[in-house]
């Protein structure tokens, strides 16, 4: 199983809203309330394209480290304002502070999973064409 997004949020309402919106955008989403369950899936070969973590943990940095250790997928972490500084900065980690609109979050996910064509061209080692 290789979903586009592994969604981890202990808050049922947030998880349901994110799940519905991301599915509406066409993404295959695997939701879970528990970090331990997500780690279980990852340890058994789950390979999502992106992990979306809504942090409600006492130690968000440890949770992020554990997920980075188990997966090569980029990680988008939703945090409260005071938790932001506690989450490790890494090339595969994007930290987003609450409050945030669901629409803005979906746009951030789209930017990571479906980058604009000029960004894809650069990733392939070619230059984008100049605007006419």
N, CA, C and O atoms as a printed pandas DataFrame, in Angstrom:
     atom_number atom_name residue_name chain_id  residue_number  x_coord  y_coord  z_coord
0              1         N          UNK        A               1    0.849   -1.187    0.000
1              2        CA          UNK        A               1    0.000    0.000    0.000
2              3         C          UNK        A               1    0.886    1.239    0.000
3              4         O          UNK        A               1    1.782    1.377    0.833
4              5         N          UNK        A               2    0.627    2.129   -0.937
5              6        CA          UNK        A               2    1.428    3.338   -1.059
6              7         C          UNK        A               2    0.521    4.550   -1.241
7              8         O          UNK        A               2    0.357    5.042   -2.358
8              9         N          UNK        A               3   -0.066    5.031   -0.154
9             10        CA          UNK        A               3   -0.944    6.200   -0.271
10            11         C          UNK        A               3   -0.123    7.448   -0.583
11            12         O          UNK        A               3    1.085    7.494   -0.352
12            13         N          UNK        A               4   -0.800    8.444   -1.105
13            14        CA          UNK        A               4   -0.130    9.721   -1.316
14            15         C          UNK        A               4    0.253   10.338    0.026
15            16         O          UNK        A               4    1.357   10.856    0.194
16            17         N          UNK        A               5   -0.682   10.273    0.984
17            18        CA          UNK        A               5   -0.500   10.981    2.257
18            19         C          UNK        A               5   -0.850   10.075    3.433
19            20         O          UNK        A               5   -1.902    9.435    3.452
20            21         N          UNK        A               6    0.051   10.034    4.410
21            22        CA          UNK        A               6   -0.234    9.425    5.709
22            23         C          UNK        A               6   -0.583   10.582    6.631
23            24         O          UNK        A               6    0.274   11.409    6.941
24            25         N          UNK        A               7   -1.826   10.646    7.068
25            26        CA          UNK        A               7   -2.339   11.734    7.893
26            27         C          UNK        A               7   -2.417   11.267    9.340
27            28         O          UNK        A               7   -3.114   10.303    9.656
28            29         N          UNK        A               8   -1.687   11.966   10.223
29            30        CA          UNK        A               8   -1.668   11.603   11.638
30            31         C          UNK        A               8   -2.196   12.789   12.437
31            32         O          UNK        A               8   -1.585   13.858   12.456
32            33         N          UNK        A               9   -3.331   12.592   13.091
33            34        CA          UNK        A               9   -3.897   13.634   13.949
34            35         C          UNK        A               9   -4.773   12.983   15.004
35            36         O          UNK        A               9   -5.682   12.215   14.689
36            37         N          UNK        A              10   -4.488   13.296   16.254
37            38        CA          UNK        A              10   -5.280   12.730   17.347
38            39         C          UNK        A              10   -6.625   13.437   17.492
39            40         O          UNK        A              10   -7.535   12.920   18.140
40            41         N          UNK        A              11   -6.751   14.613   16.891
41            42        CA          UNK        A              11   -7.999   15.359   16.962
42            43         C          UNK        A              11   -8.938   14.880   15.851
43            44         O          UNK        A              11   -8.674   15.096   14.668
44            45         N          UNK        A              12  -10.019   14.237   16.238
45            46        CA          UNK        A              12  -10.936   13.629   15.274
46            47         C          UNK        A              12  -11.479   14.643   14.277
47            48         O          UNK        A              12  -11.558   14.354   13.083
48            49         N          UNK        A              13  -11.848   15.806   14.743
49            50        CA          UNK        A              13  -12.425   16.827   13.860
50            51         C          UNK        A              13  -11.399   17.287   12.819
51            52         O          UNK        A              13  -11.709   17.359   11.630
52            53         N          UNK        A              14  -10.193   17.593   13.263
53            54        CA          UNK        A              14   -9.137   18.027   12.340
54            55         C          UNK        A              14   -8.821   16.930   11.339
55            56         O          UNK        A              14   -8.701   17.186   10.141
56            57         N          UNK        A              15   -8.687   15.705   11.835
57            58        CA          UNK        A              15   -8.380   14.566   10.969
58            59         C          UNK        A              15   -9.474   14.382    9.908
59            60         O          UNK        A              15   -9.171   14.163    8.735
60            61         N          UNK        A              16  -10.721   14.470   10.315
61            62        CA          UNK        A              16  -11.840   14.307    9.380
62            63         C          UNK        A              16  -11.871   15.412    8.334
63            64         O          UNK        A              16  -12.087   15.140    7.153
64            65         N          UNK        A              17  -11.656   16.656    8.754
65            66        CA          UNK        A              17  -11.653   17.780    7.813
66            67         C          UNK        A              17  -10.513   17.667    6.803
67            68         O          UNK        A              17  -10.715   17.845    5.602
68            69         N          UNK        A              18   -9.310   17.368    7.305
69            70        CA          UNK        A              18   -8.156   17.230    6.412
70            71         C          UNK        A              18   -8.346   16.052    5.457
71            72         O          UNK        A              18   -8.065   16.156    4.263
72            73         N          UNK        A              19   -8.819   14.947    5.992
73            74        CA          UNK        A              19   -9.051   13.759    5.168
74            75         C          UNK        A              19  -10.015   14.092    4.023
75            76         O          UNK        A              19   -9.735   13.802    2.860
76            77         N          UNK        A              20  -11.147   14.700    4.369
77            78        CA          UNK        A              20  -12.167   15.008    3.362
78            79         C          UNK        A              20  -11.635   15.973    2.307
79            80         O          UNK        A              20  -11.865   15.775    1.114
80            81         N          UNK        A              21  -10.938   16.998    2.729
81            82        CA          UNK        A              21  -10.444   17.995    1.778
82            83         C          UNK        A              21   -9.362   17.420    0.864
83            84         O          UNK        A              21   -9.361   17.680   -0.340
84            85         N          UNK        A              22   -8.453   16.645    1.428
85            86        CA          UNK        A              22   -7.383   16.051    0.624
86            87         C          UNK        A              22   -7.933   15.009   -0.350
87            88         O          UNK        A              22   -7.465   14.911   -1.484
88            89         N          UNK        A              23   -8.921   14.235    0.088
89            90        CA          UNK        A              23   -9.576   13.265   -0.814
90            91         C          UNK        A              23  -10.281   14.004   -1.954
91            92         O          UNK        A              23  -10.232   13.576   -3.108
92            93         N          UNK        A              24  -10.931   15.111   -1.617
93            94        CA          UNK        A              24  -11.621   15.902   -2.634
94            95         C          UNK        A              24  -10.633   16.422   -3.688
95            96         O          UNK        A              24  -10.991   16.596   -4.852
96            97         N          UNK        A              25   -9.403   16.664   -3.269
97            98        CA          UNK        A              25   -8.361   17.131   -4.196
98            99         C          UNK        A              25   -7.750   15.978   -4.996
99           100         O          UNK        A              25   -6.900   16.196   -5.859
100          101         N          UNK        A              26   -8.190   14.751   -4.704
101          102        CA          UNK        A              26   -7.746   13.606   -5.485
102          103         C          UNK        A              26   -6.617   12.799   -4.876
103          104         O          UNK        A              26   -6.078   11.905   -5.528
104          105         N          UNK        A              27   -6.250   13.093   -3.647
105          106        CA          UNK        A              27   -5.167   12.350   -3.007
106          107         C          UNK        A              27   -5.691   11.100   -2.307
107          108         O          UNK        A              27   -6.791   11.098   -1.754
108          109         N          UNK        A              28   -4.889   10.042   -2.340
109          110        CA          UNK        A              28   -5.172    8.823   -1.590
110          111         C          UNK        A              28   -4.605    9.050   -0.187
111          112         O          UNK        A              28   -3.394    9.203   -0.025
112          113         N          UNK        A              29   -5.471    9.070    0.822
113          114        CA          UNK        A              29   -5.075    9.443    2.184
114          115         C          UNK        A              29   -5.335    8.289    3.134
115          116         O          UNK        A              29   -6.413    7.694    3.126
116          117         N          UNK        A              30   -4.340    7.977    3.954
117          118        CA          UNK        A              30   -4.500    6.991    5.024
118          119         C          UNK        A              30   -4.478    7.756    6.351
119          120         O          UNK        A              30   -3.419    8.215    6.779
120          121         N          UNK        A              31   -5.646    7.898    7.010
121          122        CA          UNK        A              31   -5.690    8.637    8.271
122          123         C          UNK        A              31   -5.485    7.718    9.475
123          124         O          UNK        A              31   -5.888    6.555    9.461
124          125         N          UNK        A              32   -4.860    8.255   10.502
125          126        CA          UNK        A              32   -4.749    7.546   11.769
126          127         C          UNK        A              32   -4.685    8.578   12.896
127          128         O          UNK        A              32   -4.197    9.694   12.715
128          129         N          UNK        A              33   -5.190    8.176   14.056
129          130        CA          UNK        A              33   -5.166    9.054   15.215
130          131         C          UNK        A              33   -3.875    8.905   16.021
131          132         O          UNK        A              33   -3.517    9.786   16.803
132          133         N          UNK        A              34   -3.183    7.784   15.823
133          134        CA          UNK        A              34   -2.057    7.453   16.698
134          135         C          UNK        A              34   -0.722    7.431   15.964
135          136         O          UNK        A              34   -0.596    6.814   14.906
136          137         N          UNK        A              35    0.265    8.103   16.528
137          138        CA          UNK        A              35    1.620    8.072   15.976
138          139         C          UNK        A              35    2.143    6.635   15.984
139          140         O          UNK        A              35    2.793    6.205   15.031
140          141         N          UNK        A              36    1.864    5.899   17.047
141          142        CA          UNK        A              36    2.354    4.513   17.139
142          143         C          UNK        A              36    1.810    3.648   16.005
143          144         O          UNK        A              36    2.517    2.789   15.479
144          145         N          UNK        A              37    0.567    3.874   15.636
145          146        CA          UNK        A              37   -0.021    3.111   14.531
146          147         C          UNK        A              37    0.652    3.496   13.208
147          148         O          UNK        A              37    0.918    2.635   12.370
148          149         N          UNK        A              38    0.922    4.780   13.029
149          150        CA          UNK        A              38    1.627    5.239   11.829
150          151         C          UNK        A              38    3.017    4.611   11.754
151          152         O          UNK        A              38    3.437    4.155   10.690
152          153         N          UNK        A              39    3.722    4.588   12.869
153          154        CA          UNK        A              39    5.055    3.977   12.907
154          155         C          UNK        A              39    4.978    2.481   12.591
155          156         O          UNK        A              39    5.852    1.944   11.910
156          157         N          UNK        A              40    3.950    1.818   13.079
157          158        CA          UNK        A              40    3.727    0.408   12.785
158          159         C          UNK        A              40    3.601    0.201   11.268
159          160         O          UNK        A              40    4.246   -0.681   10.700
160          161         N          UNK        A              41    2.767    1.021   10.623
161          162        CA          UNK        A              41    2.586    0.925    9.176
162          163         C          UNK        A              41    3.904    1.170    8.440
163          164         O          UNK        A              41    4.253    0.434    7.517
164          165         N          UNK        A              42    4.628    2.205    8.853
165          166        CA          UNK        A              42    5.894    2.547    8.196
166          167         C          UNK        A              42    6.930    1.440    8.372
167          168         O          UNK        A              42    7.666    1.113    7.441
168          169         N          UNK        A              43    6.979    0.869    9.568
169          170        CA          UNK        A              43    7.925   -0.233    9.830
170          171         C          UNK        A              43    7.627   -1.452    8.962
171          172         O          UNK        A              43    8.518   -2.262    8.705
172          173         N          UNK        A              44    6.390   -1.587    8.512
173          174        CA          UNK        A              44    6.000   -2.734    7.706
174          175         C          UNK        A              44    5.941   -2.428    6.215
175          176         O          UNK        A              44    5.334   -3.168    5.441
176          177         N          UNK        A              45    6.571   -1.339    5.827
177          178        CA          UNK        A              45    6.747   -1.068    4.411
178          179         C          UNK        A              45    5.847   -0.032    3.776
179          180         O          UNK        A              45    5.942    0.205    2.572
180          181         N          UNK        A              46    4.973    0.595    4.552
181          182        CA          UNK        A              46    4.148    1.655    3.989
182          183         C          UNK        A              46    5.064    2.767    3.485
183          184         O          UNK        A              46    5.985    3.185    4.186
184          185         N          UNK        A              47    4.808    3.242    2.267
185          186        CA          UNK        A              47    5.646    4.281    1.676
186          187         C          UNK        A              47    4.785    5.416    1.134
187          188         O          UNK        A              47    4.539    5.490   -0.070
188          189         N          UNK        A              48    4.330    6.293    2.009
189          190        CA          UNK        A              48    3.540    7.427    1.527
190          191         C          UNK        A              48    4.443    8.425    0.804
191          192         O          UNK        A              48    5.657    8.447    1.007
192          193         N          UNK        A              49    3.837    9.237   -0.028
193          194        CA          UNK        A              49    4.591   10.299   -0.697
194          195         C          UNK        A              49    4.829   11.465    0.253
195          196         O          UNK        A              49    5.766   12.242    0.065
196          197         N          UNK        A              50    3.966   11.591    1.293
197          198        CA          UNK        A              50    4.054   12.694    2.248
198          199         C          UNK        A              50    3.425   12.251    3.561
199          200         O          UNK        A              50    2.449   11.502    3.574
200          201         N          UNK        A              51    3.992   12.720    4.658
201          202        CA          UNK        A              51    3.399   12.490    5.978
202          203         C          UNK        A              51    2.939   13.843    6.500
203          204         O          UNK        A              51    3.714   14.799    6.538
204          205         N          UNK        A              52    1.680   13.918    6.900
205          206        CA          UNK        A              52    1.109   15.134    7.474
206          207         C          UNK        A              52    0.818   14.850    8.937
207          208         O          UNK        A              52   -0.035   14.024    9.260
208          209         N          UNK        A              53    1.532   15.541    9.823
209          210        CA          UNK        A              53    1.438   15.296   11.257
210          211         C          UNK        A              53    0.876   16.511   11.958
211          212         O          UNK        A              53    1.450   17.597   11.886
212          213         N          UNK        A              54   -0.246   16.332   12.636
213          214        CA          UNK        A              54   -0.836   17.370   13.476
214          215         C          UNK        A              54   -0.383   17.066   14.894
215          216         O          UNK        A              54   -0.906   16.156   15.537
216          217         N          UNK        A              55    0.593   17.830   15.384
217          218        CA          UNK        A              55    1.245   17.526   16.658
218          219         C          UNK        A              55    0.401   17.956   17.853
219          220         O          UNK        A              55    0.021   19.118   17.993
220          221         N          UNK        A              56    0.126   16.987   18.698
221          222        CA          UNK        A              56   -0.494   17.226   20.006
222          223         C          UNK        A              56    0.259   16.368   21.012
223          224         O          UNK        A              56   -0.342   15.724   21.871
224          225         N          UNK        A              57    1.580   16.368   20.895
225          226        CA          UNK        A              57    2.408   15.505   21.737
226          227         C          UNK        A              57    3.176   16.344   22.746
227          228         O          UNK        A              57    3.412   17.535   22.540
228          229         N          UNK        A              58    3.560   15.698   23.840
229          230        CA          UNK        A              58    4.374   16.398   24.827
230          231         C          UNK        A              58    5.741   16.725   24.264
231          232         O          UNK        A              58    6.319   17.762   24.590
232          233         N          UNK        A              59    6.263   15.849   23.421
233          234        CA          UNK        A              59    7.576   16.060   22.830
234          235         C          UNK        A              59    7.477   15.942   21.309
235          236         O          UNK        A              59    7.767   14.884   20.752
236          237         N          UNK        A              60    7.065   17.035   20.623
237          238        CA          UNK        A              60    6.906   16.956   19.168
238          239         C          UNK        A              60    8.225   16.653   18.451
239          240         O          UNK        A              60    8.220   15.999   17.408
240          241         N          UNK        A              61    9.337   17.112   18.989
241          242        CA          UNK        A              61   10.629   16.862   18.344
242          243         C          UNK        A              61   10.924   15.366   18.285
243          244         O          UNK        A              61   11.410   14.869   17.270
244          245         N          UNK        A              62   10.637   14.658   19.356
245          246        CA          UNK        A              62   10.875   13.211   19.377
246          247         C          UNK        A              62    9.968   12.504   18.366
247          248         O          UNK        A              62   10.403   11.575   17.685
248          249         N          UNK        A              63    8.729   12.935   18.271
249          250        CA          UNK        A              63    7.791   12.344   17.317
250          251         C          UNK        A              63    8.290   12.548   15.884
251          252         O          UNK        A              63    8.263   11.617   15.079
252          253         N          UNK        A              64    8.740   13.746   15.571
253          254        CA          UNK        A              64    9.274   14.038   14.243
254          255         C          UNK        A              64   10.497   13.173   13.959
255          256         O          UNK        A              64   10.607   12.605   12.872
256          257         N          UNK        A              65   11.408   13.064   14.908
257          258        CA          UNK        A              65   12.610   12.240   14.726
258          259         C          UNK        A              65   12.250   10.783   14.439
259          260         O          UNK        A              65   12.852   10.149   13.573
260          261         N          UNK        A              66   11.278   10.264   15.158
261          262        CA          UNK        A              66   10.867    8.869   14.956
262          263         C          UNK        A              66   10.297    8.667   13.562
263          264         O          UNK        A              66   10.585    7.659   12.916
264          265         N          UNK        A              67    9.492    9.613   13.089
265          266        CA          UNK        A              67    8.919    9.499   11.752
266          267         C          UNK        A              67    9.996    9.628   10.672
267          268         O          UNK        A              67    9.969    8.897    9.682
268          269         N          UNK        A              68   10.936   10.544   10.855
269          270        CA          UNK        A              68   12.028   10.706    9.892
270          271         C          UNK        A              68   12.886    9.451    9.816
271          272         O          UNK        A              68   13.396    9.095    8.754
272          273         N          UNK        A              69   13.036    8.792   10.947
273          274        CA          UNK        A              69   13.838    7.569   10.995
274          275         C          UNK        A              69   13.165    6.424   10.218
275          276         O          UNK        A              69   13.850    5.572    9.652
276          277         N          UNK        A              70   11.837    6.409   10.192
277          278        CA          UNK        A              70   11.089    5.300    9.579
278          279         C          UNK        A              70   10.686    5.532    8.130
279          280         O          UNK        A              70   10.225    4.599    7.471
280          281         N          UNK        A              71   10.846    6.741    7.618
281          282        CA          UNK        A              71   10.354    7.040    6.279
282          283         C          UNK        A              71   11.249    8.066    5.595
283          284         O          UNK        A              71   11.890    8.891    6.246
284          285         N          UNK        A              72   11.276    7.994    4.274
285          286        CA          UNK        A              72   12.006    8.992    3.487
286          287         C          UNK        A              72   11.067   10.062    2.930
287          288         O          UNK        A              72   11.509   10.961    2.214
288          289         N          UNK        A              73    9.782    9.971    3.253
289          290        CA          UNK        A              73    8.787   10.926    2.752
290          291         C          UNK        A              73    8.982   12.293    3.406
291          292         O          UNK        A              73    9.416   12.378    4.555
292          293         N          UNK        A              74    8.660   13.364    2.676
293          294        CA          UNK        A              74    8.654   14.679    3.306
294          295         C          UNK        A              74    7.606   14.706    4.412
295          296         O          UNK        A              74    6.622   13.967    4.373
296          297         N          UNK        A              75    7.833   15.562    5.388
297          298        CA          UNK        A              75    6.967   15.636    6.562
298          299         C          UNK        A              75    6.480   17.066    6.741
299          300         O          UNK        A              75    7.283   17.995    6.841
300          301         N          UNK        A              76    5.168   17.240    6.780
301          302        CA          UNK        A              76    4.567   18.538    7.095
302          303         C          UNK        A              76    4.031   18.429    8.509
303          304         O          UNK        A              76    3.216   17.556    8.808
304          305         N          UNK        A              77    4.494   19.322    9.383
305          306        CA          UNK        A              77    4.149   19.256   10.798
306          307         C          UNK        A              77    3.343   20.493   11.188
307          308         O          UNK        A              77    3.810   21.623   11.047
308          309         N          UNK        A              78    2.123   20.260   11.681
309          310        CA          UNK        A              78    1.292   21.340   12.212
310          311         C          UNK        A              78    1.560   21.456   13.701
311          312         O          UNK        A              78    1.439   20.480   14.441
312          313         N          UNK        A              79    1.924   22.651   14.136
313          314        CA          UNK        A              79    2.251   22.837   15.549
314          315         C          UNK        A              79    1.585   24.090   16.086
315          316         O          UNK        A              79    1.212   24.991   15.334
316          317         N          UNK        A              80    1.443   24.126   17.415
317          318        CA          UNK        A              80    1.039   25.344   18.088
318          319         C          UNK        A              80    2.238   26.280   18.128
319          320         O          UNK        A              80    3.375   25.840   17.957
320          321         N          UNK        A              81    1.998   27.553   18.350
321          322        CA          UNK        A              81    3.069   28.541   18.313
322          323         C          UNK        A              81    4.271   28.220   19.183
323          324         O          UNK        A              81    5.408   28.363   18.732
324          325         N          UNK        A              82    4.049   27.790   20.420
325          326        CA          UNK        A              82    5.166   27.525   21.320
326          327         C          UNK        A              82    5.921   26.245   20.968
327          328         O          UNK        A              82    7.071   26.079   21.373
328          329         N          UNK        A              83    5.290   25.338   20.219
329          330        CA          UNK        A              83    5.938   24.075   19.841
330          331         C          UNK        A              83    6.863   24.237   18.645
331          332         O          UNK        A              83    7.731   23.395   18.412
332          333         N          UNK        A              84    6.686   25.306   17.890
333          334        CA          UNK        A              84    7.425   25.502   16.638
334          335         C          UNK        A              84    8.935   25.409   16.838
335          336         O          UNK        A              84    9.627   24.766   16.048
336          337         N          UNK        A              85    9.440   26.034   17.868
337          338        CA          UNK        A              85   10.890   26.051   18.108
338          339         C          UNK        A              85   11.420   24.695   18.569
339          340         O          UNK        A              85   12.621   24.438   18.489
340          341         N          UNK        A              86   10.545   23.844   19.041
341          342        CA          UNK        A              86   10.985   22.537   19.545
342          343         C          UNK        A              86   11.111   21.484   18.456
343          344         O          UNK        A              86   11.674   20.415   18.690
344          345         N          UNK        A              87   10.591   21.774   17.266
345          346        CA          UNK        A              87   10.633   20.806   16.176
346          347         C          UNK        A              87   11.890   21.045   15.346
347          348         O          UNK        A              87   12.151   22.157   14.886
348          349         N          UNK        A              88   12.651   19.988   15.169
349          350        CA          UNK        A              88   13.912   20.046   14.426
350          351         C          UNK        A              88   13.701   20.466   12.980
351          352         O          UNK        A              88   12.783   20.009   12.299
352          353         N          UNK        A              89   14.570   21.341   12.545
353          354        CA          UNK        A              89   14.567   21.725   11.136
354          355         C          UNK        A              89   15.386   20.690   10.373
355          356         O          UNK        A              89   16.501   20.351   10.771
356          357         N          UNK        A              90   14.840   20.205    9.304
357          358        CA          UNK        A              90   15.534   19.245    8.455
358          359         C          UNK        A              90   15.062   19.479    7.026
359          360         O          UNK        A              90   13.989   20.044    6.811
360          361         N          UNK        A              91   15.853   19.051    6.053
361          362        CA          UNK        A              91   15.461   19.284    4.661
362          363         C          UNK        A              91   14.091   18.723    4.295
363          364         O          UNK        A              91   13.409   19.279    3.433
364          365         N          UNK        A              92   13.684   17.644    4.928
365          366        CA          UNK        A              92   12.397   17.015    4.578
366          367         C          UNK        A              92   11.253   17.457    5.472
367          368         O          UNK        A              92   10.162   16.892    5.392
368          369         N          UNK        A              93   11.475   18.467    6.334
369          370        CA          UNK        A              93   10.448   18.866    7.292
370          371         C          UNK        A              93    9.986   20.299    7.021
371          372         O          UNK        A              93   10.793   21.227    6.961
372          373         N          UNK        A              94    8.666   20.457    6.859
373          374        CA          UNK        A              94    8.059   21.785    6.771
374          375         C          UNK        A              94    7.207   21.963    8.022
375          376         O          UNK        A              94    6.347   21.131    8.310
376          377         N          UNK        A              95    7.438   23.035    8.762
377          378        CA          UNK        A              95    6.701   23.299    9.998
378          379         C          UNK        A              95    5.698   24.415    9.731
379          380         O          UNK        A              95    6.054   25.489    9.247
380          381         N          UNK        A              96    4.435   24.139   10.056
381          382        CA          UNK        A              96    3.355   25.089    9.849
382          383         C          UNK        A              96    2.702   25.366   11.196
383          384         O          UNK        A              96    2.270   24.441   11.884
384          385         N          UNK        A              97    2.628   26.649   11.573
385          386        CA          UNK        A              97    2.035   27.020   12.865
386          387         C          UNK        A              97    0.535   27.224   12.744
387          388         O          UNK        A              97    0.041   27.758   11.750
388          389         N          UNK        A              98   -0.181   26.788   13.778
389          390        CA          UNK        A              98   -1.614   27.057   13.878
390          391         C          UNK        A              98   -1.791   28.489   14.354
391          392         O          UNK        A              98   -0.895   29.005   15.022
392          393         N          UNK        A              99   -2.866   29.143   14.058
393          394        CA          UNK        A              99   -3.973   28.644   13.244
394          395         C          UNK        A              99   -3.622   28.734   11.763
395          396         O          UNK        A              99   -2.866   29.612   11.345
396          397         N          UNK        A             100   -4.173   27.827   10.986
397          398        CA          UNK        A             100   -3.993   27.812    9.533
398          399         C          UNK        A             100   -5.300   27.365    8.908
399          400         O          UNK        A             100   -6.031   26.556    9.479
400          401         N          UNK        A             101   -5.583   27.890    7.748
401          402        CA          UNK        A             101   -6.813   27.464    7.071
402          403         C          UNK        A             101   -6.553   26.121    6.379
403          404         O          UNK        A             101   -5.433   25.832    5.959
404          405         N          UNK        A             102   -7.587   25.325    6.272
405          406        CA          UNK        A             102   -7.483   24.035    5.591
406          407         C          UNK        A             102   -7.053   24.263    4.138
407          408         O          UNK        A             102   -6.242   23.508    3.601
408          409         N          UNK        A             103   -7.592   25.293    3.516
409          410        CA          UNK        A             103   -7.231   25.600    2.133
410          411         C          UNK        A             103   -5.751   25.895    1.965
411          412         O          UNK        A             103   -5.128   25.430    1.011
412          413         N          UNK        A             104   -5.177   26.677    2.898
413          414        CA          UNK        A             104   -3.746   26.979    2.834
414          415         C          UNK        A             104   -2.913   25.721    3.021
415          416         O          UNK        A             104   -1.886   25.545    2.365
416          417         N          UNK        A             105   -3.350   24.860    3.902
417          418        CA          UNK        A             105   -2.621   23.622    4.147
418          419         C          UNK        A             105   -2.669   22.713    2.923
419          420         O          UNK        A             105   -1.661   22.108    2.557
420          421         N          UNK        A             106   -3.828   22.616    2.295
421          422        CA          UNK        A             106   -3.959   21.812    1.080
422          423         C          UNK        A             106   -3.048   22.369   -0.013
423          424         O          UNK        A             106   -2.426   21.602   -0.747
424          425         N          UNK        A             107   -2.964   23.684   -0.126
425          426        CA          UNK        A             107   -2.068   24.292   -1.119
426          427         C          UNK        A             107   -0.613   23.943   -0.829
427          428         O          UNK        A             107    0.156   23.698   -1.758
428          429         N          UNK        A             108   -0.223   23.916    0.440
429          430        CA          UNK        A             108    1.144   23.540    0.810
430          431         C          UNK        A             108    1.420   22.088    0.419
431          432         O          UNK        A             108    2.494   21.770   -0.091
432          433         N          UNK        A             109    0.454   21.218    0.658
433          434        CA          UNK        A             109    0.596   19.802    0.289
434          435         C          UNK        A             109    0.728   19.680   -1.228
435          436         O          UNK        A             109    1.586   18.948   -1.721
436          437         N          UNK        A             110   -0.116   20.393   -1.963
437          438        CA          UNK        A             110   -0.052   20.356   -3.430
438          439         C          UNK        A             110    1.319   20.812   -3.924
439          440         O          UNK        A             110    1.877   20.235   -4.857
440          441         N          UNK        A             111    1.853   21.851   -3.289
441          442        CA          UNK        A             111    3.152   22.379   -3.706
442          443         C          UNK        A             111    4.254   21.334   -3.529
443          444         O          UNK        A             111    5.187   21.272   -4.329
444          445         N          UNK        A             112    4.148   20.524   -2.495
445          446        CA          UNK        A             112    5.148   19.478   -2.252
446          447         C          UNK        A             112    4.930   18.283   -3.177
447          448         O          UNK        A             112    5.879   17.787   -3.783
448          449         N          UNK        A             113    3.692   17.821   -3.286
449          450        CA          UNK        A             113    3.416   16.617   -4.072
450          451         C          UNK        A             113    3.311   16.868   -5.575
451          452         O          UNK        A             113    3.655   16.002   -6.378
452          453         N          UNK        A             114    2.843   18.030   -5.943
453          454        CA          UNK        A             114    2.634   18.363   -7.352
454          455         C          UNK        A             114    3.234   19.732   -7.644
455          456         O          UNK        A             114    2.503   20.693   -7.886
456          457         N          UNK        A             115    4.577   19.829   -7.624
457          458        CA          UNK        A             115    5.186   21.152   -7.816
458          459         C          UNK        A             115    4.870   21.715   -9.189
459          460         O          UNK        A             115    4.591   20.966  -10.125
460          461         N          UNK        A             116    4.915   23.054   -9.309
461          462        CA          UNK        A             116    4.674   23.666  -10.617
462          463         C          UNK        A             116    5.648   23.118  -11.658
463          464         O          UNK        A             116    6.729   22.642  -11.312
464          465         N          UNK        A             117    5.265   23.185  -12.916
465          466        CA          UNK        A             117    6.084   22.614  -13.985
466          467         C          UNK        A             117    7.496   23.165  -14.021
467          468         O          UNK        A             117    8.430   22.408  -14.287
468          469         N          UNK        A             118    7.696   24.471  -13.760
469          470        CA          UNK        A             118    9.049   25.012  -13.809
470          471         C          UNK        A             118    9.920   24.444  -12.699
471          472         O          UNK        A             118   11.129   24.300  -12.883
472          473         N          UNK        A             119    9.331   24.115  -11.542
473          474        CA          UNK        A             119   10.091   23.491  -10.458
474          475         C          UNK        A             119   10.442   22.063  -10.843
475          476         O          UNK        A             119   11.561   21.616  -10.592
476          477         N          UNK        A             120    9.497   21.336  -11.452
477          478        CA          UNK        A             120    9.775   19.973  -11.900
478          479         C          UNK        A             120   10.896   19.971  -12.928
479          480         O          UNK        A             120   11.757   19.091  -12.905
480          481         N          UNK        A             121   10.895   20.943  -13.824
481          482        CA          UNK        A             121   11.944   21.018  -14.836
482          483         C          UNK        A             121   13.299   21.196  -14.185
483          484         O          UNK        A             121   14.273   20.562  -14.589
484          485         N          UNK        A             122   13.368   22.063  -13.171
485          486        CA          UNK        A             122   14.637   22.267  -12.468
486          487         C          UNK        A             122   15.080   21.004  -11.758
487          488         O          UNK        A             122   16.274   20.708  -11.716
488          489         N          UNK        A             123   14.145   20.256  -11.202
489          490        CA          UNK        A             123   14.500   19.021  -10.514
490          491         C          UNK        A             123   15.031   17.991  -11.489
491          492         O          UNK        A             123   15.827   17.132  -11.108
492          493         N          UNK        A             124   14.605   18.062  -12.736
493          494        CA          UNK        A             124   15.071   17.118  -13.739
494          495         C          UNK        A             124   16.384   17.564  -14.369
495          496         O          UNK        A             124   16.927   16.876  -15.233
496          497         N          UNK        A             125   16.898   18.723  -13.934
497          498        CA          UNK        A             125   18.178   19.197  -14.431
498          499         C          UNK        A             125   18.069   20.062  -15.671
499          500         O          UNK        A             125   19.082   20.321  -16.320
500          501         N          UNK        A             126   16.867   20.521  -16.026
501          502        CA          UNK        A             126   16.704   21.404  -17.168
502          503         C          UNK        A             126   16.242   22.757  -16.694
503          504         O          UNK        A             126   15.747   22.899  -15.576
504          505         N          UNK        A             127   16.401   23.736  -17.529
505          506        CA          UNK        A             127   15.992   25.088  -17.171
506          507         C          UNK        A             127   14.578   25.359  -17.659
507          508         O          UNK        A             127   14.193   24.910  -18.739
508          509         N          UNK        A             128   13.802   26.094  -16.864
509          510        CA          UNK        A             128   12.483   26.470  -17.361
510          511         C          UNK        A             128   12.634   27.488  -18.482
511          512         O          UNK        A             128   13.596   28.255  -18.514
512          513         N          UNK        A             129   11.665   27.488  -19.406
513          514        CA          UNK        A             129   11.698   28.475  -20.482
514          515         C          UNK        A             129   11.297   29.825  -19.936
515          516         O          UNK        A             129   10.395   29.922  -19.104
516          517         N          UNK        A             130   11.969   30.880  -20.405
517          518        CA          UNK        A             130   11.592   32.229  -19.949
518          519         C          UNK        A             130   10.177   32.573  -20.426
519          520         O          UNK        A             130    9.723   32.083  -21.460
520          521         N          UNK        A             131    9.506   33.402  -19.673
521          522        CA          UNK        A             131    8.151   33.845  -20.057
522          523         C          UNK        A             131    8.239   34.677  -21.311
523          524         O          UNK        A             131    9.201   35.418  -21.515
524          525         N          UNK        A             132    7.245   34.553  -22.137
525          526        CA          UNK        A             132    7.243   35.354  -23.371
526          527         C          UNK        A             132    6.444   36.602  -23.192
527          528         O          UNK        A             132    6.329   37.400  -24.122
